[in-house]
């Protein structure tokens, strides 16, 4: 992700792919789900729906199998992205506490 924030999307994608491959080789479920999460994140921001959804499907299956609730929720959120527009979830995020409360 560092490469992404440095404005290097191609290098970010390459590093994400390397992370997924390494995590698969290690066969540690948490490492695998973590790498899939970042790879999906990169694909979402690059608006590459097919690749993102493939990583998200694998992420959600693995997270469900091993009880990784955070990653299961993250996968569901990222699946709701609008890949044709801003690559952000289509739903409105409600912030709490509301500014009018104070």
Backbone as CSV, one residue per row, in Angstrom:
resi,resn,N_x,N_y,N_z,CA_x,CA_y,CA_z,C_x,C_y,C_z
1,UNK,0.810,-1.192,0.000,0.000,0.000,0.000,0.855,1.259,0.000
2,UNK,2.052,1.155,0.519,2.928,2.317,0.538,3.127,2.852,-0.873
3,UNK,3.345,1.940,-1.822,3.542,2.368,-3.202,2.309,3.095,-3.725
4,UNK,1.128,2.647,-3.328,-0.106,3.304,-3.768,-0.112,4.756,-3.300
5,UNK,0.185,4.956,-2.015,0.149,6.307,-1.462,1.293,7.184,-1.957
6,UNK,2.312,6.553,-2.502,3.398,7.316,-3.124,3.089,7.639,-4.584
7,UNK,1.917,7.203,-5.060,1.532,7.488,-6.441,2.096,6.497,-7.443
8,UNK,2.356,5.283,-7.002,2.934,4.248,-7.857,1.982,3.055,-7.948
9,UNK,0.876,3.200,-8.666,-0.131,2.136,-8.679,0.335,0.821,-9.289
10,UNK,1.182,0.865,-10.295,1.662,-0.382,-10.900,2.567,-1.149,-9.939
11,UNK,3.425,-0.437,-9.237,4.293,-1.077,-8.254,3.476,-1.603,-7.076
12,UNK,2.425,-0.884,-6.708,1.551,-1.340,-5.624,0.871,-2.647,-6.004
13,UNK,0.418,-2.728,-7.231,-0.217,-3.958,-7.696,0.782,-5.107,-7.708
14,UNK,1.983,-4.850,-8.201,3.014,-5.891,-8.241,3.328,-6.384,-6.827
15,UNK,3.461,-5.476,-5.881,3.776,-5.848,-4.501,2.613,-6.627,-3.878
16,UNK,1.384,-6.245,-4.188,0.221,-6.973,-3.671,0.188,-8.394,-4.216
17,UNK,0.506,-8.547,-5.496,0.545,-9.881,-6.098,1.642,-10.730,-5.465
18,UNK,2.776,-10.130,-5.183,3.868,-10.850,-4.511,3.443,-11.269,-3.101
19,UNK,2.734,-10.403,-2.414,2.282,-10.716,-1.054,1.301,-11.885,-1.054
20,UNK,0.386,-11.886,-2.021,-0.570,-12.998,-2.120,0.166,-14.304,-2.403
21,UNK,1.117,-14.274,-3.321,1.879,-15.486,-3.658,2.668,-15.988,-2.447
22,UNK,3.318,-15.091,-1.727,4.080,-15.483,-0.549,3.158,-16.061,0.525
23,UNK,2.034,-15.407,0.750,1.084,-15.892,1.759,0.544,-17.268,1.392
24,UNK,0.305,-17.496,0.108,-0.148,-18.821,-0.330,0.930,-19.862,-0.048
25,UNK,2.179,-19.517,-0.317,3.293,-20.445,-0.067,3.427,-20.766,1.421
26,UNK,3.223,-19.764,2.268,3.349,-19.963,3.713,2.196,-20.785,4.286
27,UNK,1.052,-20.712,3.644,-0.155,-21.439,4.082,-0.586,-21.096,5.511
28,UNK,-0.388,-19.850,5.893,-0.867,-19.370,7.186,-2.158,-18.599,6.904
29,UNK,-3.302,-19.085,7.403,-4.578,-18.464,7.045,-4.639,-16.952,7.266
30,UNK,-4.133,-16.473,8.401,-4.212,-15.029,8.645,-3.357,-14.257,7.652
31,UNK,-2.187,-14.768,7.327,-1.335,-14.104,6.332,-2.020,-14.090,4.974
32,UNK,-2.665,-15.185,4.632,-3.366,-15.260,3.345,-4.504,-14.252,3.273
33,UNK,-5.335,-14.190,4.324,-6.479,-13.284,4.291,-6.009,-11.828,4.305
34,UNK,-4.938,-11.551,5.023,-4.385,-10.198,5.076,-3.885,-9.770,3.694
35,UNK,-3.145,-10.658,3.023,-2.632,-10.347,1.685,-3.764,-10.186,0.683
36,UNK,-4.770,-11.049,0.766,-5.927,-10.929,-0.128,-6.654,-9.610,0.088
37,UNK,-6.714,-9.182,1.335,-7.372,-7.914,1.656,-6.675,-6.745,0.970
38,UNK,-5.360,-6.700,1.080,-4.630,-5.599,0.460,-4.653,-5.680,-1.055
39,UNK,-4.609,-6.880,-1.597,-4.697,-7.019,-3.048,-6.059,-6.539,-3.543
40,UNK,-7.112,-6.913,-2.843,-8.450,-6.452,-3.224,-8.541,-4.932,-3.128
41,UNK,-7.979,-4.377,-2.055,-7.986,-2.925,-1.851,-7.339,-2.217,-3.036
42,UNK,-6.188,-2.730,-3.488,-5.494,-2.126,-4.631,-6.346,-2.234,-5.895
43,UNK,-6.918,-3.400,-6.144,-7.753,-3.578,-7.344,-8.989,-2.682,-7.310
44,UNK,-9.577,-2.511,-6.141,-10.748,-1.622,-6.026,-10.352,-0.208,-6.429
45,UNK,-9.254,0.267,-5.915,-8.835,1.631,-6.224,-8.380,1.797,-7.665
46,UNK,-7.944,0.702,-8.287,-7.587,0.746,-9.706,-8.821,0.511,-10.591
47,UNK,-9.971,0.304,-9.940,-11.247,0.058,-10.632,-11.192,-1.189,-11.515
48,UNK,-10.535,-2.218,-11.017,-10.421,-3.502,-11.699,-11.375,-4.481,-11.027
49,UNK,-12.632,-4.402,-11.436,-13.698,-5.122,-10.746,-13.488,-6.627,-10.730
50,UNK,-13.177,-7.232,-11.853,-13.041,-8.696,-11.907,-11.964,-9.200,-10.964
51,UNK,-10.817,-8.565,-10.984,-9.719,-8.985,-10.110,-10.073,-8.734,-8.641
52,UNK,-10.665,-7.591,-8.358,-11.052,-7.281,-6.978,-12.064,-8.291,-6.461
53,UNK,-13.073,-8.581,-7.267,-14.115,-9.510,-6.824,-13.575,-10.931,-6.650
54,UNK,-12.604,-11.322,-7.464,-11.987,-12.641,-7.300,-11.231,-12.717,-5.971
55,UNK,-10.470,-11.672,-5.659,-9.758,-11.644,-4.379,-10.745,-11.585,-3.214
56,UNK,-11.814,-10.828,-3.374,-12.796,-10.706,-2.300,-13.524,-12.022,-2.048
57,UNK,-13.811,-12.767,-3.092,-14.460,-14.071,-2.914,-13.550,-15.011,-2.124
58,UNK,-12.270,-15.033,-2.482,-11.313,-15.875,-1.758,-11.151,-15.388,-0.317
59,UNK,-11.078,-14.068,-0.142,-10.941,-13.480,1.183,-12.128,-13.864,2.064
60,UNK,-13.344,-13.704,1.561,-14.536,-13.985,2.356,-14.651,-15.470,2.698
61,UNK,-14.296,-16.324,1.752,-14.349,-17.767,2.028,-13.364,-18.127,3.132
62,UNK,-12.141,-17.623,3.031,-11.104,-17.911,4.020,-11.454,-17.297,5.373
63,UNK,-11.934,-16.066,5.367,-12.313,-15.393,6.608,-13.463,-16.120,7.297
64,UNK,-14.411,-16.578,6.532,-15.535,-17.323,7.087,-15.076,-18.653,7.685
65,UNK,-14.210,-19.337,6.955,-13.706,-20.639,7.402,-12.946,-20.542,8.722
66,UNK,-12.199,-19.440,8.912,-11.338,-19.312,10.090,-11.864,-18.324,11.128
67,UNK,-13.045,-17.775,10.904,-13.643,-16.879,11.888,-12.990,-15.515,11.987
68,UNK,-12.463,-15.013,10.883,-11.850,-13.676,10.866,-12.927,-12.644,10.544
69,UNK,-13.646,-12.227,11.582,-14.820,-11.367,11.413,-14.489,-10.042,10.731
70,UNK,-13.378,-9.427,11.103,-13.021,-8.141,10.501,-12.894,-8.266,8.989
71,UNK,-12.169,-9.286,8.541,-11.935,-9.442,7.111,-13.204,-9.858,6.371
72,UNK,-14.069,-10.590,7.039,-15.355,-10.935,6.432,-16.176,-9.662,6.214
73,UNK,-16.188,-8.790,7.213,-16.902,-7.516,7.077,-16.257,-6.637,6.011
74,UNK,-14.944,-6.572,6.014,-14.246,-5.761,5.013,-14.550,-6.250,3.602
75,UNK,-14.555,-7.561,3.428,-14.873,-8.130,2.114,-16.267,-7.740,1.658
76,UNK,-17.211,-7.768,2.574,-18.581,-7.386,2.232,-18.668,-5.911,1.868
77,UNK,-17.955,-5.083,2.601,-17.957,-3.642,2.309,-17.359,-3.370,0.939
78,UNK,-16.192,-3.958,0.676,-15.533,-3.709,-0.605,-16.312,-4.269,-1.786
79,UNK,-17.090,-5.336,-1.557,-17.935,-5.855,-2.635,-18.991,-4.842,-3.064
80,UNK,-19.317,-3.908,-2.184,-20.320,-2.903,-2.488,-19.784,-1.698,-3.224
81,UNK,-18.543,-1.753,-3.656,-17.944,-0.604,-4.337,-18.529,-0.408,-5.727
82,UNK,-18.553,0.830,-6.115,-19.013,1.214,-7.444,-17.776,1.349,-8.319
83,UNK,-17.453,0.295,-9.064,-16.219,0.274,-9.835,-16.249,1.209,-11.042
84,UNK,-17.431,1.659,-11.437,-17.532,2.532,-12.599,-17.321,3.997,-12.244
85,UNK,-17.429,4.329,-10.975,-17.329,5.733,-10.586,-16.152,5.964,-9.659
86,UNK,-16.425,6.303,-8.453,-15.368,6.730,-7.542,-14.671,5.574,-6.826
87,UNK,-15.047,4.339,-7.078,-14.451,3.164,-6.435,-14.610,3.204,-4.916
88,UNK,-15.708,3.751,-4.479,-16.032,3.761,-3.057,-17.389,3.116,-2.878
89,UNK,-17.693,2.663,-1.678,-19.003,2.029,-1.455,-20.155,2.933,-1.887
90,UNK,-21.196,2.321,-2.408,-22.354,3.066,-2.905,-23.239,3.591,-1.790
91,UNK,-23.132,3.015,-0.616,-24.014,3.431,0.466,-23.422,4.633,1.201
92,UNK,-24.289,5.343,1.887,-23.888,6.532,2.629,-23.417,6.107,4.014
93,UNK,-22.216,6.484,4.374,-21.694,6.148,5.690,-22.178,7.203,6.680
94,UNK,-22.829,6.740,7.734,-23.324,7.632,8.773,-22.281,7.733,9.877
95,UNK,-21.940,8.953,10.243,-20.934,9.150,11.267,-21.602,9.392,12.613
96,UNK,-21.002,8.842,13.653,-21.496,9.040,15.006,-20.332,9.437,15.873
97,UNK,-20.469,10.331,16.789,-21.692,11.075,17.047,-21.923,12.161,15.997
98,UNK,-23.161,12.440,15.779,-23.535,13.455,14.795,-23.046,14.815,15.273
99,UNK,-22.553,15.668,14.378,-22.036,16.987,14.796,-23.059,17.831,15.553
100,UNK,-24.355,17.640,15.281,-25.373,18.434,15.965,-25.562,18.023,17.413
101,UNK,-24.998,16.884,17.813,-25.155,16.402,19.189,-24.406,17.298,20.166
102,UNK,-23.314,17.898,19.719,-22.485,18.689,20.632,-22.845,20.120,20.615
